[in-house]
Amino acid sequence: MPPLDAEEQAILESVELGEWQPVPDVTQEIERYRTYAQSQVNGLAAVSLELPTSDLQRLQSFAEESGVSVSLLMATVLHQFVVSRQE
């Protein structure tokens, strides 16, 4: 087995210290999160838009730096804008 990286080692130590607790009804919790995830997927709508090439290139660079897809980056930025306008 390969050695653990720093994050994996921290998790192992946390478990060994007893900081993790079992979920009382894991089947119920799995179903709860499955339902939540499905409602999120069902609530999405596809859009198409045209951007200047230079903007798209900059978005691709930002996305790459952040380790996410361009579509996720754009959806997140637009969501933050919409939410900020509701307040």
Residue frames relative to the residue before (quaternion, step in Angstrom):
aa qw qx qy qz dx dy dz
M 1.0000 0.0000 0.0000 0.0000 0.00 0.00 0.00
P 0.4532 -0.6902 0.4851 0.2878 3.61 -0.86 0.93
P 0.5959 -0.5743 0.4101 0.3834 3.60 -1.15 0.52
L 0.5373 -0.6255 0.4674 0.3187 3.54 -1.21 0.59
D 0.4040 -0.6637 0.5566 0.2941 3.56 -1.14 0.63
A 0.7489 -0.4221 0.2619 0.4386 3.60 -1.27 0.16
E 0.6640 0.4994 -0.3111 0.4614 3.60 0.94 -0.86
E 0.6585 0.5026 -0.3079 0.4680 3.57 0.93 -0.88
Q 0.6386 0.5255 -0.3190 0.4629 3.60 1.00 -0.81
A 0.6446 0.5168 -0.3181 0.4650 3.59 0.99 -0.82
I 0.6424 0.5076 -0.3227 0.4748 3.59 0.99 -0.79
L 0.6469 0.5207 -0.3203 0.4558 3.59 0.90 -0.91
E 0.6654 0.4987 -0.3029 0.4657 3.58 0.89 -0.88
S 0.6307 0.5343 -0.3232 0.4607 3.57 1.03 -0.80
V 0.6510 0.5010 -0.3080 0.4799 3.58 0.97 -0.87
E 0.6803 0.4995 -0.2893 0.4516 3.57 0.89 -0.94
L 0.6575 0.4894 -0.3060 0.4842 3.61 1.16 -0.51
G 0.5104 -0.6767 0.3995 0.3492 3.58 1.29 -0.03
E 0.3968 0.7435 -0.4594 0.2806 3.58 1.20 0.41
W 0.6591 0.4638 -0.3006 0.5100 3.61 1.25 -0.21
Q 0.1383 -0.7896 0.5953 0.0541 3.54 -0.98 0.88
P 0.4980 -0.6523 0.4682 0.3277 3.60 -0.99 0.73
V 0.4780 -0.6267 0.5318 0.3097 3.54 -1.22 0.56
P 0.5165 -0.6810 0.4107 0.3174 3.63 -0.70 1.01
D 0.7989 0.0497 -0.0121 0.5992 3.62 0.84 -0.90
V 0.1975 -0.8412 0.4934 0.0996 3.53 0.28 1.31
T 0.6163 0.5491 -0.3545 0.4394 3.62 1.02 -0.71
Q 0.6582 0.4985 -0.2999 0.4778 3.58 0.96 -0.87
E 0.6652 0.5010 -0.3094 0.4591 3.60 0.93 -0.82
I 0.6194 0.5283 -0.3425 0.4690 3.59 1.01 -0.77
E 0.6709 0.4930 -0.3002 0.4657 3.57 0.89 -0.90
R 0.6210 0.5447 -0.3395 0.4499 3.59 1.02 -0.78
Y 0.7097 0.4384 -0.2652 0.4836 3.59 0.86 -0.93
R 0.5925 0.5517 -0.3651 0.4597 3.59 1.11 -0.61
T 0.6549 0.5067 -0.2987 0.4746 3.57 0.97 -0.90
Y 0.6433 0.5193 -0.3164 0.4652 3.57 0.97 -0.86
A 0.6707 0.4960 -0.3018 0.4615 3.59 0.87 -0.94
Q 0.6550 0.5139 -0.3184 0.4534 3.58 0.93 -0.85
S 0.6465 0.5108 -0.3308 0.4601 3.59 0.98 -0.77
Q 0.6249 0.5281 -0.3377 0.4653 3.58 1.11 -0.64
V 0.6592 0.5002 -0.3056 0.4710 3.58 0.95 -0.86
N 0.6736 0.4993 -0.2966 0.4572 3.57 0.94 -0.88
G 0.6861 0.4981 -0.2785 0.4512 3.57 1.15 -0.53
L 0.5644 0.6077 -0.3876 0.4023 3.60 1.23 0.12
A 0.1075 -0.7666 0.6296 0.0663 3.54 -1.18 0.64
A 0.4045 -0.7094 0.5252 0.2393 3.56 -1.00 0.82
V 0.0613 -0.7728 0.6307 0.0344 3.55 -1.13 0.72
S 0.2219 -0.7362 0.6210 0.1519 3.51 -1.27 0.39
L 0.0796 0.8012 -0.5909 0.0500 3.56 -0.93 0.82
E 0.3422 -0.7166 0.5720 0.2057 3.50 -1.25 0.47
L 0.0710 -0.7902 0.6087 -0.0027 3.53 -0.95 0.98
P 0.5692 -0.5347 0.4681 0.4136 3.55 -1.18 0.36
T 0.6019 -0.5951 0.3956 0.3565 3.59 -1.00 0.82
S 0.6487 0.5287 -0.3267 0.4393 3.58 0.94 -0.83
D 0.6364 0.5159 -0.3305 0.4687 3.62 1.02 -0.74
L 0.6613 0.5060 -0.3077 0.4603 3.56 0.92 -0.90
Q 0.6364 0.5240 -0.3296 0.4602 3.59 1.00 -0.77
R 0.6613 0.4908 -0.3074 0.4767 3.58 0.98 -0.80
L 0.6255 0.5232 -0.3326 0.4737 3.58 1.04 -0.75
Q 0.6401 0.5198 -0.3232 0.4643 3.58 0.99 -0.82
S 0.6402 0.5152 -0.3209 0.4708 3.59 1.01 -0.75
F 0.6525 0.5035 -0.3101 0.4739 3.59 0.93 -0.90
A 0.6556 0.5168 -0.3119 0.4537 3.57 0.93 -0.91
E 0.6545 0.5122 -0.3128 0.4599 3.56 0.93 -0.90
E 0.6461 0.5161 -0.3137 0.4667 3.59 0.96 -0.86
S 0.7177 0.4435 -0.2365 0.4820 3.57 1.07 -0.79
G 0.4261 -0.7248 0.4471 0.3053 3.56 1.25 -0.27
V 0.6002 0.5205 -0.3756 0.4772 3.58 1.12 0.64
S 0.5875 -0.5558 0.4384 0.3922 3.55 -1.29 0.19
V 0.6304 -0.5226 0.4104 0.4013 3.56 -1.26 0.41
S 0.6611 0.5133 -0.3256 0.4398 3.60 0.89 -0.85
L 0.6511 0.4931 -0.3260 0.4759 3.60 0.99 -0.74
L 0.6265 0.5310 -0.3364 0.4608 3.58 0.98 -0.79
M 0.6833 0.4793 -0.2932 0.4662 3.60 0.84 -0.96
A 0.6480 0.5129 -0.3242 0.4604 3.60 0.94 -0.83
T 0.6553 0.5156 -0.3108 0.4562 3.58 0.98 -0.83
V 0.6674 0.4954 -0.3033 0.4661 3.58 0.89 -0.92
L 0.6670 0.4893 -0.3030 0.4731 3.58 0.92 -0.86
H 0.6311 0.5233 -0.3358 0.4638 3.59 0.99 -0.77
Q 0.6525 0.5101 -0.3173 0.4620 3.60 0.90 -0.88
F 0.6295 0.5270 -0.3298 0.4662 3.59 1.03 -0.78
V 0.6793 0.4937 -0.2959 0.4554 3.59 0.83 -1.01
V 0.6668 0.4986 -0.3046 0.4627 3.59 0.90 -0.91
S 0.6538 0.5160 -0.3245 0.4484 3.60 0.95 -0.79
R 0.6582 0.5078 -0.3032 0.4658 3.61 1.14 -0.57
Q 0.6165 0.5615 -0.3455 0.4305 3.61 1.20 -0.38
E 0.6341 0.5716 -0.3280 0.4044 3.58 1.16 -0.52
